[in-house]
Amino acid sequence: MNTRQAARNSSFWWANAGLWAGYLGVSIGMGIAYRGPWSGGTLIYVMVALGLFAGSALIRHWALGHAWLQRDLLGLTWRMALAVVGVAAAIQLLTAAVLLPALAWDWVALPGQRAYYRPVDTFNYWLSTAIVLSVWCALWTGRRALHRARDSEMAHLRAEARRATLEHQALRARLNPHFVFNALNNLRALINEDPARARDMVTHLSSTLRHALVHTDGDWVTVAEEWRVVQDYLAVEAIHYEDRLRVRTDIDPDALRARLPPMALQLLVENAIKHGIAVHAGGGELTIRVRREGGWLRVEVDNPAPHEAGSEGHGIGLAYLRAQLGIDAAASSLDRGTFLLERQGERMLARLEVQQ
């Protein structure tokens, strides 16, 4: 149990004890006002209050232990109703089991030294206890629902803040000085040597930077749209790496209409170039495979593995990709998608699967 749960548990016990102690005080006061100070009445009020304290705690234990609050309204309601029926009956049985012997042995006093347990009286005792317990259940369930809603909202806000931070960092990484510096230097060299190629490079660079600036809109894009951006990016990097960057593609035409998070494919390609091609003196081959299999889109990018194990690249870009899919940093999959990055001999494979 963590500190927050322990604090909530302790708070519940103190609040519940205070609630039923107050209920006991009111009951005794009203009993004295209407019937006089009969010790038998006081015993009844004490037993019912203790029963309500224990019974309400037991219902809470059942509800939390068996995840009643995660069920729909109907499932929660009938479980609470059955619990109230059973607990209220148990409280009245326990009260009678203590009261009747106490009266028989003259330990307590009541008018006529008798307790009335005719069917209608027994039903009324049970009904009054069940009503009080039902009110408690409604208040407790409502309070738990408010706490869950607040916790859910806080978790959502934290996730959004983390995602916004990752998007900002990914944008900064995309516009990092090295990439822009290399592109501008290559462009300057091409202006005099090959003006036509220089104009093409300006077009590719412009498309790449424009995509970096608008990717935070959050809407998923088609593979065809993402592939056009990746082609622009590869065209810019091809000028920088020249023969060191060799790209092989295997893209299924049927997969072009599938959707994936914006920047997903480009982040995988960037990661492969940064941690694979760039760290090898002779560069290497970058392979891009995209397939649609049933209700899933599979994207694979593999590249030469880094010389040192552990330098495969788990930076901002891949963290952003996991956030887009809702994948926790400590996990590799979720219902919406899976992501895998592993060394396979001399190659490094990044595999992304997105549910369509």
Secondary structure, 3 states (H helix, E strand, C coil): CCHHHHHHHHHHHHHHHHHHHHHHHHHHHHHHHHHCCCHHHHHHHHHHHHHHHHHHHHHHHHHHHCCHHHCCHHHHHHHHHHHHHHHHHHHHHHHHHHHHHHHHCCCCCCHHHCCCCCHHHHHHHHHHHHHHHHHHHHHHHHHHHHHHHHHHHHHHHHHHHHHHHHHHHHHHHHCCHHHHHHHHHHHHHHHHHCHHHHHHHHHHHHHHHHHHHHHHHCCCEEHHHHHHHHHHHHHHHHHHHHHHEEEEEEECHHHCCCEECCCHHHHHHHHHHHHHHCCCCCCEEEEEEEEEECCEEEEEEEEECCCCCCCCCCCHHHHHHHHHHCCCCCCCEECCEEEEEEEECCEEEEEEEEEC
